[in-house]
């Protein structure tokens, strides 16, 4: 029985790594925290992974109930997440800070409390959701937690906790990436990454619209046919 849980855990770990992708999230973290102080960056990194972990725990325990209670479908979740990601990617592609990016540190002293709160807000969105815990992660979580038994749920959460830890470690090393690339190369990478992020957002929207279209067609096919 223990081998079964180990196999399930490795499967969940591989699935989460492929979907959450800490390597892919790191350039976005660099872009969204450009100009922030070291302490603020650490706080953003911590809050982002904790937000994502909270989302995974929530949907592991009560994912199906939440969907049924609020009438949320995976299609609508993908479309909403895709719109947000596409906006971030578009503004990265334009070479300017995203509208969700926060003010830079105030020179010559401690930033005001409202500026720090604004800076920390990116930890929840778009970093925590939908970049780390996006629709794909949520769908994967609901699928893994569908296995009967609380141990499967615990293994699912533990697997994502490992990914969250890896993501946090990579975020903390983001400054090394900045020094390695240099500002000019980082600008080029940011714009290229913006194109990829925008494409990811559009793909999420198209997937959601396709799912919604299939659900609509299936609902029409389920209707009773009128007799001639």
Residue pairs with C-beta under 8 A, 6 or more apart in sequence:
5 151
5 152
5 155
8 144
8 147
8 152
8 155
9 155
9 158
9 159
12 144
12 155
12 156
12 159
12 160
13 159
13 162
13 163
15 140
15 144
16 137
16 140
16 159
16 160
16 163
17 163
17 166
19 134
19 136
19 137
19 140
20 52
20 132
20 133
20 134
20 137
20 160
20 163
20 167
22 163
22 166
22 167
22 170
23 170
25 127
25 131
25 132
25 167
25 170
25 171
26 167
26 170
26 171
26 174
26 177
27 177
27 189
27 190
27 193
28 88
28 92
28 126
28 127
28 131
28 193
28 197
29 44
29 45
29 48
29 127
29 171
29 174
30 174
30 177
30 178
30 186
30 190
31 92
31 98
31 101
31 190
31 193
31 194
32 44
32 88
32 98
32 100
32 101
32 102
32 122
32 126
32 127
33 40
33 41
33 44
33 119
33 122
33 174
34 97
34 101
34 104
35 104
35 105
36 44
36 102
36 104
36 105
36 119
37 105
37 111
38 175
40 105
40 111
40 116
40 119
40 120
41 171
41 174
41 175
42 172
43 120
43 123
44 119
44 120
44 122
44 123
44 127
44 171
45 123
45 168
45 171
45 172
46 123
46 168
47 120
47 123
47 124
47 128
48 122
48 123
48 124
48 127
48 128
48 132
48 167
48 171
49 128
49 132
49 164
49 165
49 167
49 168
49 171
50 128
50 164
51 123
51 124
51 127
51 128
51 129
51 132
51 133
52 128
52 129
52 132
52 133
52 137
52 160
52 164
52 167
53 133
53 157
53 160
53 161
53 164
55 128
55 129
55 133
55 137
55 138
56 133
56 137
56 138
56 141
56 156
56 157
56 160
57 157
58 66
59 66
59 138
59 141
59 142
59 145
60 141
60 142
60 144
60 145
60 153
60 156
60 157
61 145
61 153
63 138
63 141
63 142
63 145
64 142
64 146
66 72
67 73
67 74
67 142
73 211
73 212
73 215
74 135
74 138
74 139
74 208
74 211
75 208
75 209
75 211
75 212
75 215
76 208
76 212
77 135
77 138
77 208
78 135
78 204
78 205
78 207
78 208
78 211
79 204
79 205
79 208
79 209
79 212
80 208
81 129
81 130
81 134
81 135
81 201
81 204
82 135
82 200
82 201
82 202
82 203
82 204
82 205
82 206
82 207
82 208
83 201
83 205
84 100
84 125
84 126
84 130
84 201
85 126
85 130
85 131
85 134
85 197
85 198
85 200
85 201
85 204
86 197
86 198
86 200
86 201
86 202
86 204
86 205
87 98
87 99
87 100
87 201
88 98
88 100
88 126
88 194
88 197
88 201
89 193
89 194
89 195
89 196
89 197
89 198
89 199
89 200
89 201
90 194
90 198
91 97
91 98
91 99
91 194
92 98
92 190
92 191
92 193
92 194
92 197
92 198
93 191
93 194
93 195
93 198
94 194
95 187
95 190
95 191
98 126
100 121
100 122
100 125
100 126
101 122
102 115
102 118
102 119
102 120
102 121
102 122
103 111
103 115
103 118
103 119
105 111
105 115
106 112
106 115
111 119
130 204
132 164
132 167
134 204
135 204
135 208
136 204
137 160
141 156
141 160
144 152
144 156
144 159
145 152
145 153
145 156
147 153
178 186
181 189
